[in-house]
Amino acid sequence: MSECLHVSGLPRPEPAPLSDTCVECLEAGTHFVQLRLCLVCGHVGCCDSSLLKHATAHFEATGHPVMRSFDCAESWRWCFVDGSIV
């Protein structure tokens, strides 16, 4: 995995998750497929395979560029700005 300019600007250590699920899905009464953690603020949102795509909506609302899988068995990160795994 390559580093991008957005990764170097992330807080260290990474922020603690603000929740253990997608709160927006709970409020909307929908179900998520997988969860993503914003590496800028700790927001937990659902992935783009989920109906309402809250992780992407969070990026669009905040500009926070990098998230990672919230599945403890996965360690990949995604940069929304670069459109690539980082």
PDB file of N, CA, C and O in Angstrom:
ATOM      1  N   MET A   1       0.839  -1.175   0.000  1.00  0.00           N
ATOM      2  CA  MET A   1       0.000   0.000   0.000  1.00  0.00           C
ATOM      3  C   MET A   1       0.889   1.246   0.000  1.00  0.00           C
ATOM      4  O   MET A   1       1.890   1.309   0.714  1.00  0.00           O
ATOM      5  N   SER A   2       0.519   2.206  -0.788  1.00  0.00           N
ATOM      6  CA  SER A   2       1.311   3.425  -0.886  1.00  0.00           C
ATOM      7  C   SER A   2       0.749   4.498   0.041  1.00  0.00           C
ATOM      8  O   SER A   2      -0.436   4.505   0.373  1.00  0.00           O
ATOM      9  N   GLU A   3       1.630   5.396   0.446  1.00  0.00           N
ATOM     10  CA  GLU A   3       1.210   6.533   1.270  1.00  0.00           C
ATOM     11  C   GLU A   3       0.741   7.657   0.358  1.00  0.00           C
ATOM     12  O   GLU A   3       1.256   7.813  -0.750  1.00  0.00           O
ATOM     13  N   CYS A   4      -0.202   8.418   0.799  1.00  0.00           N
ATOM     14  CA  CYS A   4      -0.629   9.601   0.061  1.00  0.00           C
ATOM     15  C   CYS A   4      -0.437  10.811   0.974  1.00  0.00           C
ATOM     16  O   CYS A   4      -0.217  10.660   2.175  1.00  0.00           O
ATOM     17  N   LEU A   5      -0.521  11.985   0.410  1.00  0.00           N
ATOM     18  CA  LEU A   5      -0.330  13.202   1.199  1.00  0.00           C
ATOM     19  C   LEU A   5      -1.346  13.323   2.321  1.00  0.00           C
ATOM     20  O   LEU A   5      -1.057  13.925   3.355  1.00  0.00           O
ATOM     21  N   HIS A   6      -2.530  12.760   2.132  1.00  0.00           N
ATOM     22  CA  HIS A   6      -3.591  12.864   3.133  1.00  0.00           C
ATOM     23  C   HIS A   6      -3.290  12.013   4.359  1.00  0.00           C
ATOM     24  O   HIS A   6      -3.704  12.360   5.466  1.00  0.00           O
ATOM     25  N   VAL A   7      -2.580  10.911   4.179  1.00  0.00           N
ATOM     26  CA  VAL A   7      -2.237  10.043   5.305  1.00  0.00           C
ATOM     27  C   VAL A   7      -1.261  10.748   6.238  1.00  0.00           C
ATOM     28  O   VAL A   7      -1.378  10.635   7.458  1.00  0.00           O
ATOM     29  N   SER A   8      -0.309  11.466   5.679  1.00  0.00           N
ATOM     30  CA  SER A   8       0.694  12.123   6.519  1.00  0.00           C
ATOM     31  C   SER A   8       0.080  13.195   7.424  1.00  0.00           C
ATOM     32  O   SER A   8       0.676  13.547   8.441  1.00  0.00           O
ATOM     33  N   GLY A   9      -1.096  13.718   7.076  1.00  0.00           N
ATOM     34  CA  GLY A   9      -1.751  14.736   7.885  1.00  0.00           C
ATOM     35  C   GLY A   9      -2.715  14.202   8.921  1.00  0.00           C
ATOM     36  O   GLY A   9      -3.357  14.981   9.626  1.00  0.00           O
ATOM     37  N   LEU A  10      -2.829  12.886   9.027  1.00  0.00           N
ATOM     38  CA  LEU A  10      -3.773  12.289   9.987  1.00  0.00           C
ATOM     39  C   LEU A  10      -3.260  12.393  11.411  1.00  0.00           C
ATOM     40  O   LEU A  10      -2.050  12.375  11.640  1.00  0.00           O
ATOM     41  N   PRO A  11      -4.173  12.501  12.372  1.00  0.00           N
ATOM     42  CA  PRO A  11      -3.743  12.523  13.778  1.00  0.00           C
ATOM     43  C   PRO A  11      -3.131  11.189  14.180  1.00  0.00           C
ATOM     44  O   PRO A  11      -3.557  10.134  13.711  1.00  0.00           O
ATOM     45  N   ARG A  12      -2.134  11.243  15.048  1.00  0.00           N
ATOM     46  CA  ARG A  12      -1.503  10.042  15.582  1.00  0.00           C
ATOM     47  C   ARG A  12      -1.564  10.141  17.098  1.00  0.00           C
ATOM     48  O   ARG A  12      -1.183  11.186  17.625  1.00  0.00           O
ATOM     49  N   PRO A  13      -2.005   9.152  17.828  1.00  0.00           N
ATOM     50  CA  PRO A  13      -2.604   7.935  17.290  1.00  0.00           C
ATOM     51  C   PRO A  13      -3.961   8.230  16.646  1.00  0.00           C
ATOM     52  O   PRO A  13      -4.505   9.326  16.777  1.00  0.00           O
ATOM     53  N   GLU A  14      -4.487   7.229  15.952  1.00  0.00           N
ATOM     54  CA  GLU A  14      -5.781   7.456  15.291  1.00  0.00           C
ATOM     55  C   GLU A  14      -6.861   7.711  16.333  1.00  0.00           C
ATOM     56  O   GLU A  14      -6.757   7.246  17.468  1.00  0.00           O
ATOM     57  N   PRO A  15      -7.897   8.449  15.948  1.00  0.00           N
ATOM     58  CA  PRO A  15      -8.956   8.774  16.914  1.00  0.00           C
ATOM     59  C   PRO A  15      -9.736   7.540  17.353  1.00  0.00           C
ATOM     60  O   PRO A  15      -9.875   6.572  16.606  1.00  0.00           O
ATOM     61  N   ALA A  16     -10.231   7.600  18.556  1.00  0.00           N
ATOM     62  CA  ALA A  16     -11.084   6.526  19.062  1.00  0.00           C
ATOM     63  C   ALA A  16     -12.426   6.578  18.328  1.00  0.00           C
ATOM     64  O   ALA A  16     -12.912   7.665  18.014  1.00  0.00           O
ATOM     65  N   PRO A  17     -13.025   5.427  18.053  1.00  0.00           N
ATOM     66  CA  PRO A  17     -14.342   5.415  17.416  1.00  0.00           C
ATOM     67  C   PRO A  17     -15.372   6.139  18.280  1.00  0.00           C
ATOM     68  O   PRO A  17     -15.398   5.971  19.499  1.00  0.00           O
ATOM     69  N   LEU A  18     -16.212   6.938  17.645  1.00  0.00           N
ATOM     70  CA  LEU A  18     -17.267   7.664  18.362  1.00  0.00           C
ATOM     71  C   LEU A  18     -18.448   6.768  18.706  1.00  0.00           C
ATOM     72  O   LEU A  18     -19.271   7.122  19.551  1.00  0.00           O
ATOM     73  N   SER A  19     -18.538   5.605  18.056  1.00  0.00           N
ATOM     74  CA  SER A  19     -19.606   4.643  18.330  1.00  0.00           C
ATOM     75  C   SER A  19     -19.117   3.270  17.892  1.00  0.00           C
ATOM     76  O   SER A  19     -18.032   3.144  17.325  1.00  0.00           O
ATOM     77  N   ASP A  20     -19.910   2.250  18.153  1.00  0.00           N
ATOM     78  CA  ASP A  20     -19.531   0.911  17.710  1.00  0.00           C
ATOM     79  C   ASP A  20     -20.372   0.449  16.524  1.00  0.00           C
ATOM     80  O   ASP A  20     -20.298  -0.709  16.112  1.00  0.00           O
ATOM     81  N   THR A  21     -21.171   1.364  15.982  1.00  0.00           N
ATOM     82  CA  THR A  21     -22.015   1.049  14.833  1.00  0.00           C
ATOM     83  C   THR A  21     -22.301   2.325  14.055  1.00  0.00           C
ATOM     84  O   THR A  21     -21.882   3.410  14.457  1.00  0.00           O
ATOM     85  N   CYS A  22     -23.009   2.194  12.951  1.00  0.00           N
ATOM     86  CA  CYS A  22     -23.406   3.365  12.170  1.00  0.00           C
ATOM     87  C   CYS A  22     -24.668   3.962  12.804  1.00  0.00           C
ATOM     88  O   CYS A  22     -25.772   3.447  12.631  1.00  0.00           O
ATOM     89  N   VAL A  23     -24.478   5.044  13.531  1.00  0.00           N
ATOM     90  CA  VAL A  23     -25.584   5.681  14.240  1.00  0.00           C
ATOM     91  C   VAL A  23     -26.632   6.187  13.244  1.00  0.00           C
ATOM     92  O   VAL A  23     -27.830   6.131  13.524  1.00  0.00           O
ATOM     93  N   GLU A  24     -26.189   6.678  12.088  1.00  0.00           N
ATOM     94  CA  GLU A  24     -27.133   7.173  11.077  1.00  0.00           C
ATOM     95  C   GLU A  24     -28.035   6.058  10.562  1.00  0.00           C
ATOM     96  O   GLU A  24     -29.215   6.296  10.306  1.00  0.00           O
ATOM     97  N   CYS A  25     -27.501   4.840  10.405  1.00  0.00           N
ATOM     98  CA  CYS A  25     -28.334   3.704   9.994  1.00  0.00           C
ATOM     99  C   CYS A  25     -29.354   3.369  11.079  1.00  0.00           C
ATOM    100  O   CYS A  25     -30.514   3.085  10.782  1.00  0.00           O
ATOM    101  N   LEU A  26     -28.917   3.402  12.340  1.00  0.00           N
ATOM    102  CA  LEU A  26     -29.856   3.145  13.439  1.00  0.00           C
ATOM    103  C   LEU A  26     -30.988   4.158  13.438  1.00  0.00           C
ATOM    104  O   LEU A  26     -32.156   3.799  13.592  1.00  0.00           O
ATOM    105  N   GLU A  27     -30.630   5.440  13.262  1.00  0.00           N
ATOM    106  CA  GLU A  27     -31.647   6.486  13.254  1.00  0.00           C
ATOM    107  C   GLU A  27     -32.598   6.355  12.069  1.00  0.00           C
ATOM    108  O   GLU A  27     -33.784   6.664  12.184  1.00  0.00           O
ATOM    109  N   ALA A  28     -32.077   5.894  10.922  1.00  0.00           N
ATOM    110  CA  ALA A  28     -32.901   5.757   9.716  1.00  0.00           C
ATOM    111  C   ALA A  28     -33.662   4.430   9.681  1.00  0.00           C
ATOM    112  O   ALA A  28     -34.554   4.245   8.853  1.00  0.00           O
ATOM    113  N   GLY A  29     -33.310   3.509  10.579  1.00  0.00           N
ATOM    114  CA  GLY A  29     -33.967   2.208  10.594  1.00  0.00           C
ATOM    115  C   GLY A  29     -33.501   1.297   9.473  1.00  0.00           C
ATOM    116  O   GLY A  29     -34.233   0.401   9.054  1.00  0.00           O
ATOM    117  N   THR A  30     -32.270   1.524   8.978  1.00  0.00           N
ATOM    118  CA  THR A  30     -31.721   0.678   7.920  1.00  0.00           C
ATOM    119  C   THR A  30     -30.587  -0.175   8.481  1.00  0.00           C
ATOM    120  O   THR A  30     -30.151   0.018   9.616  1.00  0.00           O
ATOM    121  N   HIS A  31     -30.128  -1.103   7.684  1.00  0.00           N
ATOM    122  CA  HIS A  31     -29.054  -2.000   8.098  1.00  0.00           C
ATOM    123  C   HIS A  31     -27.805  -1.704   7.279  1.00  0.00           C
ATOM    124  O   HIS A  31     -27.893  -1.344   6.105  1.00  0.00           O
ATOM    125  N   PHE A  32     -26.647  -1.857   7.903  1.00  0.00           N
ATOM    126  CA  PHE A  32     -25.385  -1.648   7.202  1.00  0.00           C
ATOM    127  C   PHE A  32     -24.807  -2.982   6.761  1.00  0.00           C
ATOM    128  O   PHE A  32     -25.153  -4.033   7.301  1.00  0.00           O
ATOM    129  N   VAL A  33     -23.920  -2.927   5.774  1.00  0.00           N
ATOM    130  CA  VAL A  33     -23.206  -4.118   5.311  1.00  0.00           C
ATOM    131  C   VAL A  33     -21.894  -4.246   6.081  1.00  0.00           C
ATOM    132  O   VAL A  33     -21.645  -5.268   6.721  1.00  0.00           O
ATOM    133  N   GLN A  34     -21.051  -3.205   6.019  1.00  0.00           N
ATOM    134  CA  GLN A  34     -19.811  -3.146   6.778  1.00  0.00           C
ATOM    135  C   GLN A  34     -19.613  -1.726   7.266  1.00  0.00           C
ATOM    136  O   GLN A  34     -20.262  -0.792   6.795  1.00  0.00           O
ATOM    137  N   LEU A  35     -18.698  -1.578   8.224  1.00  0.00           N
ATOM    138  CA  LEU A  35     -18.471  -0.262   8.821  1.00  0.00           C
ATOM    139  C   LEU A  35     -17.095   0.286   8.464  1.00  0.00           C
ATOM    140  O   LEU A  35     -16.152  -0.465   8.212  1.00  0.00           O
ATOM    141  N   ARG A  36     -17.004   1.619   8.449  1.00  0.00           N
ATOM    142  CA  ARG A  36     -15.767   2.337   8.159  1.00  0.00           C
ATOM    143  C   ARG A  36     -15.529   3.369   9.261  1.00  0.00           C
ATOM    144  O   ARG A  36     -16.473   3.968   9.777  1.00  0.00           O
ATOM    145  N   LEU A  37     -14.252   3.571   9.617  1.00  0.00           N
ATOM    146  CA  LEU A  37     -13.860   4.514  10.660  1.00  0.00           C
ATOM    147  C   LEU A  37     -13.139   5.689  10.024  1.00  0.00           C
ATOM    148  O   LEU A  37     -12.151   5.493   9.317  1.00  0.00           O
ATOM    149  N   CYS A  38     -13.614   6.906  10.263  1.00  0.00           N
ATOM    150  CA  CYS A  38     -12.938   8.111   9.796  1.00  0.00           C
ATOM    151  C   CYS A  38     -11.665   8.282  10.616  1.00  0.00           C
ATOM    152  O   CYS A  38     -11.711   8.299  11.846  1.00  0.00           O
ATOM    153  N   LEU A  39     -10.528   8.409   9.934  1.00  0.00           N
ATOM    154  CA  LEU A  39      -9.255   8.519  10.634  1.00  0.00           C
ATOM    155  C   LEU A  39      -8.906   9.948  11.013  1.00  0.00           C
ATOM    156  O   LEU A  39      -7.810  10.206  11.510  1.00  0.00           O
ATOM    157  N   VAL A  40      -9.821  10.878  10.784  1.00  0.00           N
ATOM    158  CA  VAL A  40      -9.636  12.251  11.242  1.00  0.00           C
ATOM    159  C   VAL A  40     -10.368  12.460  12.565  1.00  0.00           C
ATOM    160  O   VAL A  40      -9.802  13.013  13.508  1.00  0.00           O
ATOM    161  N   CYS A  41     -11.638  12.015  12.637  1.00  0.00           N
ATOM    162  CA  CYS A  41     -12.453  12.337  13.812  1.00  0.00           C
ATOM    163  C   CYS A  41     -13.040  11.140  14.556  1.00  0.00           C
ATOM    164  O   CYS A  41     -13.566  11.313  15.655  1.00  0.00           O
ATOM    165  N   GLY A  42     -12.967   9.928  13.993  1.00  0.00           N
ATOM    166  CA  GLY A  42     -13.505   8.757  14.673  1.00  0.00           C
ATOM    167  C   GLY A  42     -14.948   8.428  14.346  1.00  0.00           C
ATOM    168  O   GLY A  42     -15.521   7.520  14.948  1.00  0.00           O
ATOM    169  N   HIS A  43     -15.555   9.150  13.398  1.00  0.00           N
ATOM    170  CA  HIS A  43     -16.927   8.842  12.981  1.00  0.00           C
ATOM    171  C   HIS A  43     -16.980   7.427  12.411  1.00  0.00           C
ATOM    172  O   HIS A  43     -16.100   7.026  11.650  1.00  0.00           O
ATOM    173  N   VAL A  44     -18.008   6.678  12.778  1.00  0.00           N
ATOM    174  CA  VAL A  44     -18.226   5.337  12.237  1.00  0.00           C
ATOM    175  C   VAL A  44     -19.431   5.401  11.309  1.00  0.00           C
ATOM    176  O   VAL A  44     -20.525   5.787  11.722  1.00  0.00           O
ATOM    177  N   GLY A  45     -19.221   5.020  10.054  1.00  0.00           N
ATOM    178  CA  GLY A  45     -20.294   5.045   9.067  1.00  0.00           C
ATOM    179  C   GLY A  45     -20.308   3.767   8.256  1.00  0.00           C
ATOM    180  O   GLY A  45     -19.341   3.005   8.253  1.00  0.00           O
ATOM    181  N   CYS A  46     -21.408   3.542   7.571  1.00  0.00           N
ATOM    182  CA  CYS A  46     -21.549   2.327   6.769  1.00  0.00           C
ATOM    183  C   CYS A  46     -20.862   2.486   5.411  1.00  0.00           C
ATOM    184  O   CYS A  46     -20.672   3.597   4.918  1.00  0.00           O
ATOM    185  N   CYS A  47     -20.497   1.352   4.823  1.00  0.00           N
ATOM    186  CA  CYS A  47     -19.761   1.323   3.561  1.00  0.00           C
ATOM    187  C   CYS A  47     -20.670   1.619   2.363  1.00  0.00           C
ATOM    188  O   CYS A  47     -21.885   1.756   2.512  1.00  0.00           O
ATOM    189  N   ASP A  48     -20.073   1.715   1.192  1.00  0.00           N
ATOM    190  CA  ASP A  48     -20.828   2.021  -0.018  1.00  0.00           C
ATOM    191  C   ASP A  48     -21.685   0.864  -0.514  1.00  0.00           C
ATOM    192  O   ASP A  48     -22.509   1.057  -1.408  1.00  0.00           O
ATOM    193  N   SER A  49     -21.515  -0.329   0.040  1.00  0.00           N
ATOM    194  CA  SER A  49     -22.420  -1.435  -0.277  1.00  0.00           C
ATOM    195  C   SER A  49     -23.699  -1.356   0.550  1.00  0.00           C
ATOM    196  O   SER A  49     -24.661  -2.075   0.283  1.00  0.00           O
ATOM    197  N   SER A  50     -23.707  -0.489   1.545  1.00  0.00           N
ATOM    198  CA  SER A  50     -24.891  -0.267   2.376  1.00  0.00           C
ATOM    199  C   SER A  50     -25.830   0.710   1.666  1.00  0.00           C
ATOM    200  O   SER A  50     -25.397   1.486   0.814  1.00  0.00           O
ATOM    201  N   LEU A  51     -27.084   0.667   2.012  1.00  0.00           N
ATOM    202  CA  LEU A  51     -28.108   1.469   1.344  1.00  0.00           C
ATOM    203  C   LEU A  51     -27.809   2.966   1.351  1.00  0.00           C
ATOM    204  O   LEU A  51     -27.939   3.620   0.316  1.00  0.00           O
ATOM    205  N   LEU A  52     -27.415   3.516   2.488  1.00  0.00           N
ATOM    206  CA  LEU A  52     -27.294   4.967   2.592  1.00  0.00           C
ATOM    207  C   LEU A  52     -25.854   5.503   2.575  1.00  0.00           C
ATOM    208  O   LEU A  52     -25.664   6.719   2.606  1.00  0.00           O
ATOM    209  N   LYS A  53     -24.854   4.644   2.526  1.00  0.00           N
ATOM    210  CA  LYS A  53     -23.452   5.034   2.309  1.00  0.00           C
ATOM    211  C   LYS A  53     -23.000   6.168   3.229  1.00  0.00           C
ATOM    212  O   LYS A  53     -22.517   7.199   2.760  1.00  0.00           O
ATOM    213  N   HIS A  54     -23.156   5.977   4.518  1.00  0.00           N
ATOM    214  CA  HIS A  54     -22.877   7.050   5.468  1.00  0.00           C
ATOM    215  C   HIS A  54     -21.399   7.416   5.587  1.00  0.00           C
ATOM    216  O   HIS A  54     -21.094   8.567   5.901  1.00  0.00           O
ATOM    217  N   ALA A  55     -20.471   6.495   5.353  1.00  0.00           N
ATOM    218  CA  ALA A  55     -19.045   6.852   5.398  1.00  0.00           C
ATOM    219  C   ALA A  55     -18.715   7.847   4.286  1.00  0.00           C
ATOM    220  O   ALA A  55     -18.016   8.833   4.521  1.00  0.00           O
ATOM    221  N   THR A  56     -19.213   7.593   3.089  1.00  0.00           N
ATOM    222  CA  THR A  56     -19.003   8.523   1.975  1.00  0.00           C
ATOM    223  C   THR A  56     -19.723   9.839   2.232  1.00  0.00           C
ATOM    224  O   THR A  56     -19.187  10.903   1.923  1.00  0.00           O
ATOM    225  N   ALA A  57     -20.914   9.788   2.786  1.00  0.00           N
ATOM    226  CA  ALA A  57     -21.652  11.011   3.113  1.00  0.00           C
ATOM    227  C   ALA A  57     -20.876  11.836   4.139  1.00  0.00           C
ATOM    228  O   ALA A  57     -20.870  13.065   4.072  1.00  0.00           O
ATOM    229  N   HIS A  58     -20.227  11.169   5.078  1.00  0.00           N
ATOM    230  CA  HIS A  58     -19.411  11.873   6.071  1.00  0.00           C
ATOM    231  C   HIS A  58     -18.245  12.595   5.381  1.00  0.00           C
ATOM    232  O   HIS A  58     -17.973  13.757   5.683  1.00  0.00           O
ATOM    233  N   PHE A  59     -17.563  11.917   4.466  1.00  0.00           N
ATOM    234  CA  PHE A  59     -16.489  12.563   3.707  1.00  0.00           C
ATOM    235  C   PHE A  59     -17.020  13.776   2.945  1.00  0.00           C
ATOM    236  O   PHE A  59     -16.405  14.842   2.973  1.00  0.00           O
ATOM    237  N   GLU A  60     -18.152  13.621   2.268  1.00  0.00           N
ATOM    238  CA  GLU A  60     -18.710  14.724   1.470  1.00  0.00           C
ATOM    239  C   GLU A  60     -19.095  15.913   2.351  1.00  0.00           C
ATOM    240  O   GLU A  60     -18.977  17.062   1.925  1.00  0.00           O
ATOM    241  N   ALA A  61     -19.553  15.645   3.571  1.00  0.00           N
ATOM    242  CA  ALA A  61     -19.968  16.722   4.469  1.00  0.00           C
ATOM    243  C   ALA A  61     -18.788  17.393   5.177  1.00  0.00           C
ATOM    244  O   ALA A  61     -18.846  18.583   5.485  1.00  0.00           O
ATOM    245  N   THR A  62     -17.718  16.635   5.435  1.00  0.00           N
ATOM    246  CA  THR A  62     -16.625  17.153   6.250  1.00  0.00           C
ATOM    247  C   THR A  62     -15.321  17.379   5.498  1.00  0.00           C
ATOM    248  O   THR A  62     -14.504  18.208   5.897  1.00  0.00           O
ATOM    249  N   GLY A  63     -15.129  16.636   4.406  1.00  0.00           N
ATOM    250  CA  GLY A  63     -13.852  16.677   3.701  1.00  0.00           C
ATOM    251  C   GLY A  63     -12.779  15.828   4.351  1.00  0.00           C
ATOM    252  O   GLY A  63     -11.628  15.870   3.917  1.00  0.00           O
ATOM    253  N   HIS A  64     -13.112  15.061   5.371  1.00  0.00           N
ATOM    254  CA  HIS A  64     -12.137  14.182   6.025  1.00  0.00           C
ATOM    255  C   HIS A  64     -11.747  13.096   5.017  1.00  0.00           C
ATOM    256  O   HIS A  64     -12.594  12.291   4.631  1.00  0.00           O
ATOM    257  N   PRO A  65     -10.487  13.060   4.587  1.00  0.00           N
ATOM    258  CA  PRO A  65     -10.127  12.293   3.407  1.00  0.00           C
ATOM    259  C   PRO A  65      -9.921  10.795   3.568  1.00  0.00           C
ATOM    260  O   PRO A  65     -10.130  10.054   2.607  1.00  0.00           O
ATOM    261  N   VAL A  66      -9.519  10.316   4.748  1.00  0.00           N
ATOM    262  CA  VAL A  66      -9.108   8.915   4.858  1.00  0.00           C
ATOM    263  C   VAL A  66      -9.928   8.181   5.907  1.00  0.00           C
ATOM    264  O   VAL A  66     -10.176   8.689   7.000  1.00  0.00           O
ATOM    265  N   MET A  67     -10.342   6.971   5.544  1.00  0.00           N
ATOM    266  CA  MET A  67     -11.026   6.089   6.478  1.00  0.00           C
ATOM    267  C   MET A  67     -10.371   4.728   6.390  1.00  0.00           C
ATOM    268  O   MET A  67      -9.590   4.452   5.480  1.00  0.00           O
ATOM    269  N   ARG A  68     -10.702   3.884   7.353  1.00  0.00           N
ATOM    270  CA  ARG A  68     -10.245   2.493   7.309  1.00  0.00           C
ATOM    271  C   ARG A  68     -11.415   1.581   7.605  1.00  0.00           C
ATOM    272  O   ARG A  68     -12.449   1.999   8.127  1.00  0.00           O
ATOM    273  N   SER A  69     -11.220   0.326   7.255  1.00  0.00           N
ATOM    274  CA  SER A  69     -12.219  -0.670   7.605  1.00  0.00           C
ATOM    275  C   SER A  69     -12.341  -0.721   9.125  1.00  0.00           C
ATOM    276  O   SER A  69     -11.338  -0.628   9.832  1.00  0.00           O
ATOM    277  N   PHE A  70     -13.551  -0.866   9.626  1.00  0.00           N
ATOM    278  CA  PHE A  70     -13.790  -0.972  11.061  1.00  0.00           C
ATOM    279  C   PHE A  70     -13.885  -2.437  11.481  1.00  0.00           C
ATOM    280  O   PHE A  70     -14.259  -2.738  12.614  1.00  0.00           O
ATOM    281  N   ASP A  71     -13.549  -3.336  10.574  1.00  0.00           N
ATOM    282  CA  ASP A  71     -13.493  -4.773  10.846  1.00  0.00           C
ATOM    283  C   ASP A  71     -12.105  -5.077  11.395  1.00  0.00           C
ATOM    284  O   ASP A  71     -11.108  -4.800  10.727  1.00  0.00           O
ATOM    285  N   CYS A  72     -12.021  -5.632  12.583  1.00  0.00           N
ATOM    286  CA  CYS A  72     -10.714  -5.846  13.217  1.00  0.00           C
ATOM    287  C   CYS A  72      -9.835  -6.817  12.430  1.00  0.00           C
ATOM    288  O   CYS A  72      -8.623  -6.844  12.642  1.00  0.00           O
ATOM    289  N   ALA A  73     -10.405  -7.604  11.536  1.00  0.00           N
ATOM    290  CA  ALA A  73      -9.619  -8.545  10.735  1.00  0.00           C
ATOM    291  C   ALA A  73      -9.025  -7.880   9.488  1.00  0.00           C
ATOM    292  O   ALA A  73      -8.260  -8.512   8.760  1.00  0.00           O
ATOM    293  N   GLU A  74      -9.367  -6.620   9.237  1.00  0.00           N
ATOM    294  CA  GLU A  74      -8.872  -5.909   8.056  1.00  0.00           C
ATOM    295  C   GLU A  74      -8.076  -4.684   8.495  1.00  0.00           C
ATOM    296  O   GLU A  74      -8.369  -4.085   9.529  1.00  0.00           O
ATOM    297  N   SER A  75      -7.067  -4.316   7.705  1.00  0.00           N
ATOM    298  CA  SER A  75      -6.240  -3.175   8.083  1.00  0.00           C
ATOM    299  C   SER A  75      -6.097  -2.138   6.966  1.00  0.00           C
ATOM    300  O   SER A  75      -5.296  -1.212   7.095  1.00  0.00           O
ATOM    301  N   TRP A  76      -6.846  -2.270   5.887  1.00  0.00           N
ATOM    302  CA  TRP A  76      -6.691  -1.344   4.767  1.00  0.00           C
ATOM    303  C   TRP A  76      -7.347   0.000   5.059  1.00  0.00           C
ATOM    304  O   TRP A  76      -8.274   0.110   5.861  1.00  0.00           O
ATOM    305  N   ARG A  77      -6.825   1.024   4.370  1.00  0.00           N
ATOM    306  CA  ARG A  77      -7.360   2.386   4.472  1.00  0.00           C
ATOM    307  C   ARG A  77      -7.724   2.858   3.065  1.00  0.00           C
ATOM    308  O   ARG A  77      -7.167   2.375   2.079  1.00  0.00           O
ATOM    309  N   TRP A  78      -8.659   3.802   2.977  1.00  0.00           N
ATOM    310  CA  TRP A  78      -9.112   4.353   1.698  1.00  0.00           C
ATOM    311  C   TRP A  78      -9.047   5.867   1.752  1.00  0.00           C
ATOM    312  O   TRP A  78      -9.523   6.491   2.701  1.00  0.00           O
ATOM    313  N   CYS A  79      -8.453   6.449   0.723  1.00  0.00           N
ATOM    314  CA  CYS A  79      -8.445   7.906   0.595  1.00  0.00           C
ATOM    315  C   CYS A  79      -9.534   8.290  -0.404  1.00  0.00           C
ATOM    316  O   CYS A  79      -9.459   7.942  -1.582  1.00  0.00           O
ATOM    317  N   PHE A  80     -10.539   9.005   0.073  1.00  0.00           N
ATOM    318  CA  PHE A  80     -11.630   9.446  -0.803  1.00  0.00           C
ATOM    319  C   PHE A  80     -11.132  10.418  -1.861  1.00  0.00           C
ATOM    320  O   PHE A  80     -11.598  10.379  -3.000  1.00  0.00           O
ATOM    321  N   VAL A  81     -10.196  11.283  -1.508  1.00  0.00           N
ATOM    322  CA  VAL A  81      -9.702  12.309  -2.431  1.00  0.00           C
ATOM    323  C   VAL A  81      -8.949  11.659  -3.583  1.00  0.00           C
ATOM    324  O   VAL A  81      -9.187  11.987  -4.746  1.00  0.00           O
ATOM    325  N   ASP A  82      -8.033  10.733  -3.264  1.00  0.00           N
ATOM    326  CA  ASP A  82      -7.232  10.073  -4.294  1.00  0.00           C
ATOM    327  C   ASP A  82      -7.970   8.922  -4.950  1.00  0.00           C
ATOM    328  O   ASP A  82      -7.581   8.465  -6.025  1.00  0.00           O
ATOM    329  N   GLY A  83      -9.035   8.449  -4.311  1.00  0.00           N
ATOM    330  CA  GLY A  83      -9.796   7.335  -4.859  1.00  0.00           C
ATOM    331  C   GLY A  83      -8.988   6.036  -4.887  1.00  0.00           C
ATOM    332  O   GLY A  83      -9.057   5.266  -5.845  1.00  0.00           O
ATOM    333  N   SER A  84      -8.216   5.809  -3.811  1.00  0.00           N
ATOM    334  CA  SER A  84      -7.368   4.625  -3.803  1.00  0.00           C
ATOM    335  C   SER A  84      -7.109   4.127  -2.390  1.00  0.00           C
ATOM    336  O   SER A  84      -7.282   4.847  -1.407  1.00  0.00           O
ATOM    337  N   ILE A  85      -6.684   2.859  -2.325  1.00  0.00           N
ATOM    338  CA  ILE A  85      -6.257   2.275  -1.070  1.00  0.00           C
ATOM    339  C   ILE A  85      -4.901   2.864  -0.732  1.00  0.00           C
ATOM    340  O   ILE A  85      -4.034   2.986  -1.598  1.00  0.00           O
ATOM    341  N   VAL A  86      -4.719   3.230   0.532  1.00  0.00           N
ATOM    342  CA  VAL A  86      -3.451   3.830   0.975  1.00  0.00           C
ATOM    343  C   VAL A  86      -2.900   3.103   2.187  1.00  0.00           C
ATOM    344  O   VAL A  86      -1.842   3.468   2.698  1.00  0.00           O
TER     345      VAL A  86
END
